[in-house]
Amino acid sequence: MDLLLLGARGSAKLIAFFGGTIEWALVVLTVVSFGCLAFAVLLYFTGRGLDGSRGVARAMGILLAILPLLASFIGITSMRRPVPFAVSSVIFALSAYVIWALGWRFAG
């Protein structure tokens, strides 16, 4: 009987541990999902504004392109492995092109 109780208590502690871990993971997933949703809404309205040739939308597009530019710059300067360095370089170049295109090429 004692062995059965010991097994039940051990299983309960294990389930409680996994329950806490899953709860923490769901909170993180919720925050990340909300951030992605907010970014998608900003991109949607920026795209609609760009389609309507509005200057405010160009400014918002530039602001939205600065975030991946800075993140990729940090990746370029901190990572020394070839694949992450190459990915960061491509993201940096694309972000810089978006900023150039929205800021100067289509300024007129």
N, C-alpha and C positions, 0 to 999 in steps of 0.2 A: 504494500500500500504506500509506503514511504517513497519507493522508487517511482510510482505512478504520479504522486504529488510533485516530486522533484522534476519529473519530465514535463508536467503541466505548467509549473512555475517557469521553467526554462523556456518553454514554447511561448508563454505569455510575455516574457521579457523580450524575446526575439521579435514577436509580432509588434510589441509597443515600440521597439527600436525602428523597425521598418516603417511603422505608421508615422513616427516623427520625421523620418527621412523623407518619406513621400509627401508629407505636409510641407516641409521646407522646399522640396523640389517644385511643388505646385505653386507656392508663393513666388518663387523665382520665375517660373514659367509664365505666371500671370503678369508680372512686371515686364518681362521681356515682350510678351504678346501685346501689352498695352503700348509699349514704346514703338513696336513695329506698326501697330495700327495708327498711332499718331503720325508717324513718319509717312505712312501710305496716304493718309488724308492730306498731309501737306504736299506730297508729290502730286496728288490728284488735282488739287486746286491750283497748284503752280502750273501743271500741264494745261489746264483749262485757260489760265491767264496767258500762258505763252501762245496758245492757239488764237487768243483774241488780241495778240500783240500789245500786251500791257507792260509798261515799264516796271511796275511793282512786282510782277511775276518774275521778270528777269532778275531783279534784286533778290527775291526769295530763292530763286534757283541757284544763284551764286552762294547765298548763305547755306543752302542745303548741300552744296558741293564742297564747302570748306571742311565739313566734318570728316568725310572719307579722305580728303586731302591731308588733314592733320594726322589722322589715324595711320594712314599709309606712310607718312613721313616718319612717324615714330617707329613703325615697323622696319623701314629701310635703315634707320640709324641704329636700331637695337639688335636686329637679327642678322646673324652671319651665315645661316644655312642657305643654300641656293634656292630651294623652292619657295620658302616664305619671302625671301628677298625679291624673287622674280614676281610673285603675286603682288607684293606691296608696291613694286615698281610700276606694274601695269595699272593698278588702282590709282597710284599717284598721277601717272600720265593721263588717264581718263578723266580724273577730277580736274586736273589742270586744263585739259582741253575744254571741259564743260564751262569752267570759269572764263576761259578766253572767249569761247563762242558766245556765251550769254553777255559778257561784259563789253567786248569790243567788236566782234564780227557782226553781230546783229544789232548793234547800237543804233543804227540809222533807221 
